[in-house]
């Protein structure tokens, strides 16, 4: 399955796209520091808590709990949650685009079977992209004070969409990383790719350093809010 696909300076394009993945993920990480809700007690939560709630009621409880917080904390959390979901719309094409481009580049180094597998994996990334967009739109519609639990059928569909997204994207990443490790261990790579590896490694180090440096930004003392639910 040899689908023609050529990008001039593809290593540069990959570094740019991957850099945007790191940048948008860093922004979302900053926003996640302001996600609070009243769920039994005042606590932090993450977008993963909304992606993998045990029940439809738990998802509604997380969102409803945001509106039950004191006004300043509630406003901060709502702004952060909506902003994170909107930034995620920017993150999606770069994240799945990175997997797509890497799969295509690796497919060109494979024989017939490998070429077919990685080409299919590349184009399959359209599915998690659409699933991710659907998931975010669903959550944005849920963010309101009178939110009610979805019906069991709707909640199961939501859970299925999230699982499909993570499964396909994760398989793509695992296959790509495994193939890259194989080519590097066997020495079957172009020397010119070394500079792109260094660029990617440096970008990761920079974002990791920025993440550590901003670890305590917007840190809120929750002890004074713990009597709200009593």
C-alpha positions, -999 to 999 in steps of 0.1 A, spaced: 0 0 0 24 27 -12 4 59 -11 26 88 -25 32 113 3 61 137 1 69 167 22 99 188 15 120 194 47 98 169 66 121 169 96 117 206 100 80 204 97 79 175 122 99 196 147 76 226 143 44 205 147 59 187 177 69 220 192 33 232 190 22 201 208 46 209 236 36 245 237 -2 239 238 2 211 263 23 234 285 -5 260 283 -31 234 292 -10 223 321 -9 258 335 -47 261 331 -52 228 349 -37 243 381 -69 263 385 -94 235 382 -113 231 415 -146 216 424 -167 207 454 -168 169 452 -174 157 488 -148 183 497 -131 212 478 -105 196 457 -85 199 425 -95 178 394 -82 173 360 -96 169 325 -90 132 329 -116 131 357 -141 144 332 -130 120 304 -132 89 326 -160 94 351 -174 62 366 -210 73 359 -229 100 343 -238 113 378 -201 116 387 -195 138 356 -224 160 365 -212 162 401 -178 174 391 -193 202 369 -220 211 394 -194 213 421 -176 241 403 -206 263 406 -210 255 443 -176 270 451 -172 306 464 -175 330 436 -138 339 432 -128 302 431 -157 292 410 -150 319 384 -113 310 383 -121 273 378 -147 279 351 -124 302 331 -96 276 333 -118 247 323 -133 265 293 -99 279 283 -83 244 285 -110 229 263 -106 257 237 -68 254 237 -73 216 233 -89 224 199 -56 238 189 -37 209 205 -56 183 186 -45 188 150 -8 192 161 -9 161 184 -26 138 159 -7 155 130 25 146 147 15 109 149 2 111 113 34 125 99 57 102 119 37 71 107 40 83 71 77 89 74 82 55 90 61 38 64 86 49 37 113 29 55 92 -3 56 86 -32 33 52 -39 19 36 -51 51 52 -24 73 43 2 47 7 -8 48 5 -9 86 20 25 92 1 41 63 -32 28 78 -22 39 113 -14 74 99 -48 79 83 -66 63 113 -55 94 133 -85 112 117 -108 91 139 -93 102 173 -92 138 160 -130 137 154 -136 119 186 -116 144 206 -135 173 190 -168 156 198 -157 150 234 -148 186 239 -180 199 224 -200 175 247 -182 188 278 -186 225 268 -223 219 265 -223 203 299 -207 233 317 -237 250 333 -250 252 369 -281 232 362 -263 203 345 -280 170 347 -266 135 343 -269 122 307 -289 91 299 -271 58 302 -271 54 264 -255 89 259 -230 83 287 -220 49 271 -215 66 238 -194 93 254 -172 67 271 -169 48 238 -157 79 220 -131 86 247 -118 50 246 -116 50 208 -96 82 209 -71 70 234 -68 35 219 -61 45 183 -37 74 193 -19 52 218 -14 24 193 0 49 168 25 62 194 36 27 205 42 16 170 61 48 161 83 47 192 90 9 187 99 14 151 122 44 159 140 24 186 145 -5 162 160 18 135 182 35 160 194 3 176 201 -13 142 218 18 129 193 20 100 188 57 100 201 88 82 228 108 100 208 139 91 180 128 115 203 132 144 199 170 144 161 167 145 164 143 174 185 168 193 161 196 185 131 175 198 151 165 229 161 202 237 124 213 232 113 186 257 140 197 282 129 234 278 92 226 284 101 203 313 121 231 329 93 256 324 68 232 339 89 228 370 95 265 372 57 272 371 47 243 394 36 267 422 19 293 400 -17 300 410 -14 276 440 -45 281 462 -48 273 499 -79 250 500 -79 246 538 -101 278 542 -127 263 519 -131 229 535 -161 239 556 -182 246 526 -196 212 522 -204 207 559 
